[in-house]
């Protein structure tokens, strides 16, 4: 056999996504092995004791680790440029584990106001139950970040681009301010993905994903991930929390997500190209009052987005003239695009945030975030972009 490059750190993006983290059994399988096992056997009680004391590193119980899950974590860590990846059963499990493992009573969190509904619920409603102070700021306003971070803070949490209005936050500037205040910075990178944006390189300490979105990308399964280069956080906070509370990713889901990673760059790049074309088309339509897409020059943070991201992403938000009734007529008029609150799928999906993902917000909160009754969020898929435009055109004309 010829020589092979064996250092994955030297591989380029596409190679990492196809081959990173793969470990073959003596059977020499081509596809990654699927290890559907809850436990592992020991040759002796001495070996079991050494495993539990940590003197021997080995698989002990699949709530802790599993060979298939490990392959997924190693591959995603290679893509992200992170030393450690801990996978979870869902994206929200990743959000809560990253926050709850680090925080304790009396601590303080500063977060951007523009968050996914469930993330906002954790910040606003769950953490304060444990005596944790939480302050929300306009993520695009550095002066608000400076003021909020002028006193000691333990954690900063943000999304960029945000859900659903695609606000873009200056990750490097916020990270610098947060570190001066003593805070760890957690970035939800779901919308951009690790293909288009690398928060750890921009100063963030922790990046997390709902792997249910682009990483799977085909509406099959759920998963989440937390990635970092902070060894102290992993060893003393995250791993003890994770092992004892059990937000474990199943081996089958990890196997599906591994297969999703193989085509992640191809899908995200094509979907982003389609999204830009759709956003440009929507910008000229008389039934629409506003289009939000980081790749459009009309986006308020366009220059920042193009510095932080290599493309504008796969999601477009737009406001239909006529409020909720008109927005619903558009959704009901679509023949190909599916109504769904998921995103990052190969199939284009559309939702009405005010009545779905952000329904629980008050009218005042929605107004502050720009979530109007006419706003819809479109996750652009891999269909022919001309077919997408035709479908949208038919529906918008009905509106």
C-alpha positions in Angstrom: 0.0 0.0 0.0 1.1 3.5 -0.7 1.9 6.0 2.0 -1.0 8.1 3.4 -1.1 11.5 5.1 -1.9 10.5 8.7 -2.1 13.9 10.4 -5.7 15.1 10.2 -4.7 18.6 11.3 -3.0 19.0 7.9 -6.2 17.9 6.0 -8.3 20.5 4.2 -11.9 21.1 4.9 -13.6 18.5 2.6 -11.2 15.8 3.7 -11.8 16.5 7.4 -15.5 16.2 6.8 -15.3 12.9 5.0 -12.5 11.1 7.0 -11.9 13.0 10.3 -12.2 10.9 13.4 -12.8 7.6 11.7 -11.6 4.5 13.6 -12.0 1.1 12.0 -12.5 -2.2 13.8 -10.5 -5.3 12.8 -13.3 -6.0 10.3 -12.1 -3.1 8.2 -15.5 -1.6 7.5 -15.7 1.3 4.9 -18.5 3.2 6.7 -18.1 4.2 10.3 -19.1 1.4 12.7 -22.4 1.8 14.6 -21.9 0.6 18.2 -25.4 0.1 19.6 -24.3 -0.9 23.1 -25.0 0.6 26.5 -22.1 -1.0 28.4 -18.7 -2.5 28.0 -17.1 -5.6 29.7 -13.8 -5.8 31.6 -11.3 -8.6 31.7 -11.0 -8.3 35.5 -12.3 -6.3 38.5 -8.9 -4.7 38.6 -9.4 -3.3 35.1 -12.9 -2.0 36.1 -11.5 -0.3 39.2 -8.7 1.3 37.1 -11.3 2.6 34.6 -13.4 4.2 37.3 -10.5 5.8 39.1 -9.4 7.2 35.7 -6.0 5.5 35.7 -7.0 3.7 32.5 -8.8 5.5 29.7 -11.4 3.2 28.1 -15.1 3.0 27.3 -17.1 2.3 30.4 -20.7 3.2 29.8 -22.4 4.9 26.8 -23.8 7.7 28.9 -20.2 8.7 29.2 -18.8 7.9 25.8 -19.3 5.5 22.9 -17.1 4.7 19.8 -19.6 6.0 17.3 -20.2 9.2 19.3 -16.4 9.7 19.7 -16.0 9.6 15.9 -18.6 12.3 15.5 -17.0 14.4 18.2 -13.5 14.1 16.7 -14.7 15.0 13.2 -16.7 18.0 14.3 -13.8 19.2 16.5 -11.5 19.0 13.4 -13.9 21.1 11.4 -14.3 23.7 14.2 -10.6 23.8 15.0 -11.4 22.9 18.7 -9.5 20.6 21.1 -12.6 19.2 22.6 -16.1 18.4 21.5 -18.8 17.0 23.8 -22.0 16.0 21.9 -25.5 16.1 23.4 -29.0 14.8 22.6 -30.2 18.1 21.2 -29.2 21.6 20.6 -31.0 22.9 23.6 -29.3 20.2 25.7 -26.0 21.7 24.5 -27.1 25.3 25.4 -28.3 24.3 28.9 -25.2 22.1 29.6 -22.8 24.8 28.5 -24.5 27.4 30.8 -25.5 25.3 33.8 -22.2 23.5 34.1 -20.4 26.8 34.4 -22.7 28.9 36.5 -23.8 28.9 40.1 -25.9 31.0 42.5 -24.8 34.6 42.6 -23.2 34.6 39.1 -24.1 37.0 36.3 -24.9 36.4 32.6 -25.1 39.0 29.9 -26.8 37.9 26.6 -27.9 39.3 23.4 -31.7 39.9 23.3 -32.1 38.4 19.9 -32.2 34.7 20.7 -34.1 31.6 19.7 -37.2 31.3 21.8 -36.0 28.3 23.9 -32.6 29.9 24.5 -34.3 33.1 25.6 -36.5 31.1 28.0 -33.4 29.6 29.6 -31.8 33.0 30.1 -34.9 34.8 31.2 -36.8 32.2 33.2 -34.7 29.2 34.1 -31.3 30.6 35.2 -32.9 33.2 37.6 -34.6 30.4 39.5 -31.1 29.4 40.6 -30.2 32.8 41.7 -28.3 33.8 38.6 -28.6 37.4 37.4 -29.3 37.8 33.7 -29.1 41.0 31.6 -30.2 41.3 28.0 -28.7 43.8 25.6 -29.1 44.8 21.9 -26.4 42.6 20.5 -25.6 45.0 17.6 -25.0 47.9 20.0 -21.4 47.8 21.4 -22.2 50.6 23.8 -24.8 48.4 25.5 -22.3 45.6 25.7 -19.7 47.9 27.3 -22.2 49.2 29.9 -23.4 45.7 30.8 -19.9 44.3 31.0 -18.5 47.2 33.0 -19.0 44.9 36.1 -17.9 41.4 36.8 -19.7 38.9 34.6 -19.4 35.1 34.5 -20.8 34.3 31.1 -21.8 35.9 27.8 -24.2 34.2 25.5 -25.1 35.2 21.9 -26.3 34.1 18.5 -24.8 35.4 15.3 -26.6 35.6 12.9 -29.6 35.6 15.2 -32.9 33.8 15.0 -35.1 34.9 13.2 -34.1 38.4 12.1 -30.5 37.6 11.3 -28.7 40.2 13.4 -25.0 40.0 13.2 -22.9 40.6 16.3 -19.2 41.6 16.4 -17.9 38.4 18.1 -14.3 39.6 18.5 -15.3 43.0 20.0 -17.8 41.4 22.4 -15.3 38.7 23.4 -12.7 41.3 24.2 -15.1 43.1 26.4 -16.4 39.9 28.0 -12.9 38.7 28.9 -12.1 42.0 30.6 -15.2 41.4 32.8 -14.0 37.8 33.5 -16.6 36.1 31.4 -16.6 33.0 29.2 -18.1 33.7 25.8 -20.6 31.1 24.4 -21.6 31.5 20.8 -24.6 29.7 19.2 -23.2 29.2 15.7 -26.2 27.3 14.3 -27.2 29.7 11.5 -23.6 30.2 10.2 -22.3 26.7 10.8 -18.6 25.9 11.1 -18.3 26.0 7.3 -19.0 29.8 7.2 -17.9 31.1 10.6 -15.4 30.2 13.3 -16.2 31.9 16.6 -13.3 30.3 18.4 -10.9 32.2 16.0 -12.9 35.4 16.7 -12.3 35.2 20.4 -15.2 33.1 21.7 -14.4 30.5 24.4 -17.2 28.0 23.6 -19.2 27.3 20.5 -22.4 25.2 20.4 -24.6 23.7 17.8 -28.0 22.1 17.2 -26.7 19.3 15.0 -30.3 18.7 14.2 -30.1 21.6 11.7 -27.4 21.8 9.0 -25.1 19.0 10.4 -27.9 16.4 9.8 -29.5 18.6 7.2 -32.0 16.1 6.1 -34.7 16.1 8.8 -33.7 12.7 10.2 -32.5 13.0 13.7 -31.5 15.3 16.6 -28.3 16.2 18.3 -26.2 18.9 19.7 -22.5 19.8 20.4 -20.3 21.9 22.6 -16.8 22.7 21.4 -14.0 24.5 23.2 -10.2 24.9 23.7 -10.7 25.6 27.4 -9.4 22.5 29.1 -10.3 23.7 32.6 -14.0 24.3 31.6 -14.1 20.8 30.1 -12.5 18.9 32.9 -13.9 20.8 35.9 -17.3 22.0 34.7 -18.7 20.4 31.6 -17.7 16.7 31.9 -18.8 16.2 35.5 -22.2 17.9 34.7 -22.6 15.9 31.5 -21.8 12.5 33.0 -24.1 12.9 35.9 -27.1 14.6 34.3 -27.2 12.5 31.1 -27.9 14.6 28.0 -26.2 11.9 26.0 -26.3 11.6 22.2 -27.4 8.2 21.1 -24.9 6.1 19.0 -27.5 5.9 16.1 -28.0 9.6 16.0 -24.2 10.1 16.1 -23.8 7.8 13.1 -26.5 9.7 11.1 -24.7 13.0 12.0 -21.4 11.6 10.9 -22.9 10.8 7.5 -24.3 14.4 7.5 -20.9 15.9 8.1 -19.5 14.3 4.9 -21.6 16.6 2.7 -22.0 19.6 5.1 -19.7 22.0 3.1 -21.3 21.1 -0.2 -24.8 21.6 1.1 -24.2 24.8 3.1 -22.3 26.4 0.2 -25.0 25.6 -2.4 -27.9 26.5 0.0 -26.1 29.8 0.7 -25.8 30.5 -3.0 -29.5 29.7 -3.4 -30.4 31.9 -0.4 -28.6 34.9 -1.8 -30.5 34.5 -5.1 -33.8 34.2 -3.3 -33.0 37.2 -1.2 -32.2 39.3 -4.3 -35.4 38.2 -5.9 -37.5 39.0 -2.8 -35.9 42.4 -2.5 -37.6 43.5 -5.7 -41.1 42.2 -5.0 -43.9 44.6 -4.4 -45.6 42.4 -1.8 -42.6 42.6 0.5 -41.6 45.6 2.7 -38.3 44.3 4.0 -35.8 41.5 3.3 -33.2 40.5 5.9 -30.2 38.5 4.7 -26.5 39.0 5.8 -25.3 38.6 2.3 -27.3 41.5 0.9 -25.7 45.0 1.0 -28.9 46.3 2.4 -28.4 44.3 5.6 -27.6 46.6 8.6 -24.4 44.6 9.4 -23.4 43.6 5.9 -19.8 44.6 6.2 -19.4 42.9 9.6 -21.1 39.8 8.3 -18.8 39.5 5.3 -15.7 39.9 7.7 -16.9 37.2 10.0 -18.6 34.8 7.5 -17.5 33.5 4.2 -21.1 33.5 2.8 -24.4 35.0 3.9 -25.9 31.7 5.2 -28.9 29.6 4.3 -31.7 31.6 6.0 -33.6 34.6 4.7 -36.2 36.5 6.7 -38.7 38.8 5.0 -41.7 40.9 5.9 -44.9 40.6 4.0 -47.0 43.7 3.5 -50.4 43.1 5.2 -49.4 41.5 8.6 -50.3 38.1 9.8 -53.2 37.5 7.4 -51.0 38.3 4.4 -48.1 36.2 5.8 -50.4 33.3 6.3 -51.7 33.6 2.7 -48.1 33.4 1.5 -47.5 30.2 3.5 -50.8 28.7 2.4 -50.0 29.6 -1.2 -46.7 27.7 -1.3 -46.9 24.5 -3.3 -43.3 23.2 -2.9 -41.8 24.9 0.2 -42.8 23.2 3.4 -44.2 24.9 6.5 -41.9 23.8 9.3 -40.1 25.4 12.3 -36.9 23.4 11.5 -34.1 24.9 9.4 -30.9 23.9 7.6 -32.6 21.1 5.7 -32.0 20.1 2.1 -35.7 20.9 1.6 -36.7 24.5 1.8 -38.8 25.2 5.0 -40.7 28.3 6.0 -42.3 29.4 9.3 -44.0 32.4 10.9 -41.9 33.2 14.0 -44.5 35.3 15.8 -46.9 32.4 16.1 -44.3 29.5 16.3 -40.7 29.8 17.5 -41.2 33.1 19.3 -44.9 32.8 20.2 -44.2 33.0 23.9 -42.7 36.5 23.7 -44.8 39.5 24.7 -46.0 41.9 22.1 -43.4 44.4 23.4 -40.6 41.9 23.2 -41.5 41.0 19.6 -41.6 44.6 18.7 -38.1 45.2 20.1 -36.7 42.3 18.2 -38.4 43.2 14.9 -40.6 40.1 14.9 -43.7 41.6 13.3 -46.9 39.8 12.3 -45.8 40.0 8.7 -42.3 38.4 9.3 -41.6 35.0 7.9 -38.3 33.0 8.1 -37.3 30.9 5.1 -34.6 28.2 5.3 -33.4 27.7 1.7 -32.7 24.2 0.6 -31.1 22.5 -2.4 -34.0 22.7 -4.9 -33.4 24.4 -8.2 -33.4 28.1 -7.2 -35.7 29.0 -10.2 -38.3 26.5 -8.9 -38.0 28.2 -5.5 -38.5 31.6 -7.0 -41.5 30.4 -9.0 -43.1 28.9 -5.9 -42.6 32.1 -3.9 -43.8 34.2 -6.8 -47.1 32.3 -7.0 -47.6 32.6 -3.2 -46.7 36.3 -3.0 -49.1 37.1 -5.9 -51.9 35.4 -3.9 -51.0 37.6 -0.9 
